[in-house]
Amino acid sequence: MTKRRILVIGLAGIIIFGLLLGGKVLYQKQWIDSSILSQSQKITGVISAKTVQVNGQAEMDVAIQHISNLRQVSLDLEAIAGKEPIRYLDHRNDSLTALFEQMQFPIQEAISRGNFTEMAQSLQTMAEKSGVQLELAMDSDAIYILLNQGNAQLIEVVERHDQGQFLESKKE
């Protein structure tokens, strides 16, 4: 009789745990994700935003269609995402990727030394030589870089203090 009670209590516990876990997943998918999507689509240039799990960590992936004010878009998305890190999905090509890799040297030097004026001039010169349009912005937390070449666009937010709010962007 006692073994049967333990079995019934154990099964009831497993069923309750399953229902709670299922409820959490349903809540995440139905309400939170749809709320993020509807709020993010009000931001100019945002196609979609969704929460995904990567290696057990939640992140917000944001698909972008040719934006012009990356700093403002990023601040708006930060308000929506809360503590979840944001990853932009852009439309880069190989030449934009190669150019951005070369731009890492003046960017990282400016972050460590504080010579942001020199960085801006250097990045502008590099972009002009490559035939790429550069849109650069900065605040106390990050450097916002937009590279445009025809229909291709590379978006990158380089954090100045490694806050973990923005992840490295990738091609959509």
N, C-alpha and C positions, 0 to 999 in steps of 0.2 A: 504494500500500500504506500509506503514512504517513497519507494523508488518511482512509483507512478506519479506522485505529487511533484517530485523533483523534475521528472520528465515533462510534465504539463507546464510547470513554471518556467523551465528552460525553453520550451517551444514558444510559450507566450512572450518571453523576453526577446527571442530571436525575431518573432513576427513584429513586435513593437519597434525593435531596432530597424528592421527593414522598412516599415512604414515611415518612420522618422527620416531615414536616409532618403527614401523615395520622395518624401515631401520637400526635403531640402533641395534635391536636384530639380524637382518640378518648379519650386519657387525661383531658383536661380535661372532656369531656362525661360520660364514664362514671364515673370515680372521684371527681374533685374535686367536681363539682356534686352528685352523689348523696351524698357525705360531708357537704357543707354543708347539704343539705336534711335529711338524717337528724339531724344535730346540732342544727340550728335548730328542728326540730319538737319537740324536748324542752323548748323554752322556752315557757312559758305565754303564749298569745296570738299566737304566730307561726303563720301559716297556711302560708307557703312562703318560701323564700329561694333565689335563684338568681344565678349570676354572668352578667352580660350585658356586651356590648361597646357603648359609646356613644362615638361619635367616636374610635374607636381606643383608648379607655381602658376597662379592666375596672372594673366596680362590682358591688356586691352589692345587688340589689333584694329588699326584705323586705316581704311582704304581712302585715298585722297585722289581728287581729280583737279589738277592744276590750280593751286592756291597762290595767293600773292602775299598775304600777311601771316607768315608762319608763326611769329611770336604770339599774335592774338589768338590764332587757332589753337596753339598749344596751351595757352592760359585757359581758354574755354574748355578744352578737353580735360585739363587737370581738374577743373571744378567738377566735371561729370565723373571722372574715373576715381576720384577719392585717393586711396592709397595704392591702387593697382598701377603698375608701370604701364606706359604707353609705348607701342611700337607702330611706327608709320609703315604702311605698305605703299611704295611709290612706283613710278614707271621709269626707272633708271635704265640707262644703256651702259655698255662697257666703257665708253670714253668718259662718261660722267663719273663712273665708279673709279676709274684710274685717276681722273683729276682730283676727286675728293681724297683719295689715298695720298696724293702728293700734297694736298692742302693740310694734311694732318700735322706736318712739321711746324709750320707757322702757328697753327691753332694751339697745339700742345705747348709750344714755346710761350705763346701769349698767356696761356692759363698759368704756367709756372712762374713767368717773369712779370706779367702784368703789362706787357707792351702791346695793348690791343689796337692802338692806332697803326702801328707798323704791320700788325697782322692783317687789318682791314685793307691796307694798301697792297700788301703782298698777295692776298687772295684775289683782289680785283685785277691785279696785273696778270696773275696766273689764268684767271677766267677769260680775260680779253685775248690773251695769246692763244687760248684753246677755242675761241669763238663761242664761248658759253656766257649766258647771262647769269650774273650772280646777284642774289638778294640776300643781304646780310643784316642781321639784327642781333642785339645783345641786351641782356639785363643782368642783374646781380647773380642770377642762378644759372644761366645758360647762354650759349651762342647758337643762334638759329640760322641755318644755312639752306638756301634754296638754289639749286643749279638747274637752269633751263636750257635745253638745246632741242629746238624743233618741238616735237610732241613728247620728248623725253623730259622727265623731271626727277631730280634726286632731292630728297628731303632728309635733313639730318639735324638733330638737336644734340649738341655737345654740352653736357653738364659741366659746370665749372667746379663743383664741389662733390661730385659723385653721389648725388642724392638718391639715385636709383629710380627716378620718376619717368625717365625716358630711356628706352632700350634702343640699341642700334637698329636703324631702319633696314628694310629689305625689299627686294623687288616683289611686286604683286604677281 
